[in-house]
Amino acid sequence: MKTSKGISLFGFAAVIMMMGIAAKCSTTTDSSSGPQWSVQVDKVDPGDVNLAASFQIAIYENLVDELGKTKRFKQVFRDGDRNASAVSDLLILKRTVQKYAPGSETQRAVTTFSGATKLTVRSQLVTRDGQVILERTVDGNVRFMGGNLRATHNLARNVAKGITQSSLQVPSQSVPAQSGQRSGASTKLVRSQSGAS
Amino acid sequence: MNHTDIPWYRTPNASLLIRRSALAAAILLIWYTALAMAQNASQPTNSNTPSSIRATHLLGFEGAPSNASGTLSIQDDSLQFQKNGKPAVQIKIASVQDVFVGEQSRQVGGTAMTLGKAAAPFGGGRVVSLFAHKNYDTLSLEYVDANGALHGSIFELDKGQAEAFRNELAAKGAHVSNSDQQAKQSNAEVRNENK
């Protein structure tokens, strides 16, 4: 009786392990089939939000860093880079700030429940001819510890994670606008309300 | 049989322990407050014209490590940052597209202070946090490299120094827009979150 129970437990564990490996393989396939595109990171568009210049710069720089780490793109270009004009398969990453609450590190340290720095940005991956490949609304918050600028780092990480987890089409094919959000993503990625059709 | 229940906090040992904890918290509080006030008092408030100032590179200046303290200086037509004991990295001032000045308030003391505050009894750490912050100026630069690619970098300076440094950069040929005043206001720490 004990033996059969042990065997069934072992079988259950084996099935769970196989499911985990299969999930990992599918993610790897998505990532490895990705590096056909190159990406150019545009300057942040503050929109109607009064966002400090340091925040705009920090979002831009952190995003260039994070996208480079994902290995999802052949090359990551900065805004205005002349080398990007020679690249055929280029996506342009545009970001528009939608919400920004500056918060306060001191308030966070004193109260632990208020003073959060909150940043919400709509990010779009578009082709040269303006076709939207991916559109998402991403948050970057600092709720407990860390300076206000840390929100930009969290935001950039979430944007990069969202792009990594989505499946982008092969560059030469006709590319319908879609957003390939994987359910169960650990980051808070909210599909845009005005998402591309 | 005349035994009466004595509350635990009335027992000699517990009472002594509470008094000692309170004393320790008070000493810790006074020490942290004095430290924070000394740091605030030591920061320069006059804005003389610097060509070489102490700065912390937060991010973006190509070749310089993030969160590194060093010297930010203007050498002829170049802006250079040198981390203590390391070779300097520099860019041409003419490549600077815009310079922004802002303000930040930060908790001082780093990890040690954070741990100390967490360990302080009776919420003493929170009281310390009220005083243990320091105001800084931020100097944000946008510049382009040889390929025309846009870079951004942020430096943290002592309060009152960023404006003078920005003016000096402008005098040396950096492009400076007038939007920095707006940025300065929005970058300042907001005390009222309900707006």
Interface residues (C-beta under 8 A of the other chain):
Chain A: K43 N50 L51 A52 A53 S54 F55 Q56 I57 A58 Y60 E61 N62 F77 R78 D79 G80 D81 R82 N83 A101 P102 G103 S104 E105 T106 Q107 A109 V110 T111 T112 S114 G115 M145 G147 N148 L149
Chain B: L58 L59 G60 D98 F100 G102 Q104 S105 R106 Q107 T114 K117 R126 S129 L130 H133 T138 S140 L141 E142 V144 N147 G148 A149 L150 H151 G152 S153 I154 S179 D180 Q182 A183 S186 N187 E189 V190 R191 E193
